[in-house]
Amino acid sequence: MSVEKINSKTGLEDNFFDLYDDEDEDTMKNKYLSFKLGKESYGISIRQIIEIIEIQKITEVPDMPVYLKGVVNLRGKVIPVVDLRLRFHIPERPYDDRTCIIVIQLEEKNIAFIVDTVEEVTEIPENQIEPAPSFKNTAIKDQYISGLGKAGGGVKILLDVSKIIYDKEIDTIQVNSKEKI
């Protein structure tokens, strides 16, 4: 494994995703990209992540839920952008030089998530992941939690990205964006 240039914004190697090409071994098992929203640390399975990019111009699409900020054109692909703060009902804050966009693949679709900061890639063994707690009055954001991972003396809220966006919402924004752009 060779170390390439480290991206100053994310702290990850620029060729990070190229490092996991070994077909014989599942090197991405139990690995999560951790990021911050406010004071909380969240994680997404590294298997779903395509890339991490800096915040860029987002084209707004009318008549979308408030958390669907619009779309970005990434190398000719129009990708819907979700502000995870707004999706989880966390107060909005201005984007800054630490704000990142995480592009993931969900089934055959690419989706981008805006996060406050990207932290690191963390390995969390299955025996260190607790099931998401269930409460009588479950908040909407709790349905997106796949588990709570114990890592580095703290807890990371592990997300099930398939539940963050509904297919209907993704399809609507992709159709609308093609008509407008």
C-alpha positions in Angstrom: 0.0 0.0 0.0 1.6 3.2 -1.1 0.9 6.6 0.5 0.0 9.3 -2.0 -0.7 12.9 -1.3 -2.8 13.6 1.8 -5.9 15.8 1.1 -5.6 18.8 3.5 -9.4 19.2 3.7 -10.3 15.6 4.5 -7.1 14.3 6.0 -7.4 11.2 3.8 -5.1 10.0 1.1 -6.2 11.3 -2.4 -6.0 7.7 -3.6 -7.8 6.3 -0.6 -10.5 4.4 -2.5 -7.9 2.9 -4.8 -6.3 1.2 -1.9 -9.1 -1.3 -1.6 -8.9 -3.3 -4.8 -7.9 -6.7 -3.5 -10.5 -9.1 -4.7 -9.4 -12.0 -2.4 -10.1 -10.2 0.8 -12.9 -8.0 2.0 -10.7 -5.1 3.2 -13.7 -2.8 3.6 -15.6 -5.0 6.0 -16.4 -3.1 9.3 -14.9 0.2 8.0 -16.8 3.4 8.3 -16.1 6.9 7.2 -16.8 9.1 10.3 -18.0 12.7 10.1 -19.4 15.4 12.4 -22.8 17.0 12.4 -22.7 19.5 15.3 -21.1 17.8 18.3 -22.1 14.2 17.2 -20.0 11.8 15.3 -21.6 9.7 12.6 -20.5 6.9 10.4 -21.3 5.5 6.9 -20.1 2.2 5.6 -17.1 2.8 3.4 -18.5 0.4 0.9 -21.1 2.9 -0.2 -18.8 5.9 -0.6 -17.6 7.0 -4.0 -15.7 10.1 -3.1 -15.4 13.1 -0.8 -15.4 16.6 -2.3 -15.3 20.2 -1.2 -18.5 22.1 -0.9 -19.3 23.6 -4.3 -22.1 25.5 -6.1 -25.4 23.7 -5.6 -28.2 24.3 -8.2 -31.5 24.7 -6.4 -34.4 22.7 -7.6 -37.9 24.1 -6.8 -40.6 22.3 -4.9 -38.3 19.9 -3.0 -38.1 19.1 0.7 -36.0 21.7 2.6 -33.2 19.2 3.2 -32.8 18.5 -0.5 -30.6 21.5 -1.3 -30.5 20.8 -5.0 -28.1 19.2 -7.4 -24.4 19.3 -8.3 -22.8 18.5 -11.6 -20.0 16.2 -10.9 -18.0 15.3 -14.0 -21.2 15.4 -16.1 -23.4 13.5 -13.7 -26.2 15.4 -12.0 -26.3 14.3 -8.3 -29.0 15.2 -5.7 -27.5 16.9 -2.6 -29.0 16.3 0.9 -28.0 18.5 3.9 -27.8 15.9 6.7 -28.2 18.6 9.3 -31.6 19.6 7.9 -32.6 15.9 7.3 -32.0 15.2 11.0 -33.6 18.4 12.2 -30.4 19.9 13.4 -30.3 23.7 13.1 -28.7 24.9 9.9 -25.4 26.6 9.9 -23.4 28.4 7.2 -21.1 26.2 5.1 -17.4 26.9 5.7 -14.0 25.6 4.5 -14.4 22.4 6.6 -17.8 21.5 5.1 -17.6 18.5 2.8 -19.8 16.6 0.4 -19.8 12.8 0.7 -20.9 11.2 -2.5 -22.4 7.7 -2.0 -23.9 5.1 -4.3 -27.2 3.7 -3.3 -28.3 0.9 -5.6 -27.8 2.4 -9.0 -28.0 6.1 -7.9 -25.5 8.6 -6.7 -26.4 10.9 -3.8 -24.4 13.5 -2.1 -24.6 14.4 1.7 -23.4 17.7 3.1 -21.6 17.2 6.5 -19.9 19.6 8.8 -16.5 17.9 8.7 -15.0 14.5 7.7 -13.1 12.9 10.5 -11.5 9.6 9.5 -12.0 6.0 8.4 -12.5 3.8 11.4 -12.7 0.1 11.8 -15.5 -1.0 14.1 -15.7 -4.8 14.6 -19.2 -6.2 14.6 -18.9 -7.1 18.3 -18.4 -3.3 19.0 -21.7 -2.3 17.4 -24.8 -2.1 19.5 -28.3 -2.1 18.0 -29.9 1.3 17.7 -31.9 2.0 20.9 -35.7 2.1 20.4 -37.8 4.5 22.4 -41.6 4.7 22.7 -41.7 8.1 20.9 -39.0 7.5 18.3 -37.8 10.6 16.6 -37.6 10.6 12.8 -33.8 10.6 12.7 -33.7 7.4 14.8 -35.1 5.3 12.0 -31.9 6.1 10.0 -29.6 4.6 12.7 -28.3 1.1 12.0 -26.3 0.9 15.2 -24.0 2.6 17.7 -20.3 1.8 17.1 -17.9 1.9 20.0 -14.6 3.3 18.7 -11.7 5.2 20.3 -13.4 5.6 23.6 -16.4 7.2 22.0 -19.6 6.3 20.2 -20.3 6.8 16.5 -23.9 6.8 15.3 -23.9 4.5 12.3 -26.3 5.4 9.6 -28.4 3.3 7.2 -28.1 5.5 4.1 -30.9 3.6 2.3 -33.4 5.0 4.8 -32.2 8.6 4.7 -33.8 9.2 1.2 -36.9 7.8 -0.2 -36.7 6.5 -3.8 -39.6 8.7 -4.7 -37.7 11.8 -3.5 -34.5 10.8 -5.4 -36.4 10.1 -8.6 -38.2 13.4 -8.4 -35.1 15.5 -7.9 -33.3 13.7 -10.7 -36.2 14.2 -13.1 -36.7 17.9 -12.1 -32.9 18.6 -12.4 -32.7 17.2 -15.9 -35.6 19.5 -16.9 -34.1 22.6 -15.4 -30.4 22.3 -16.1 
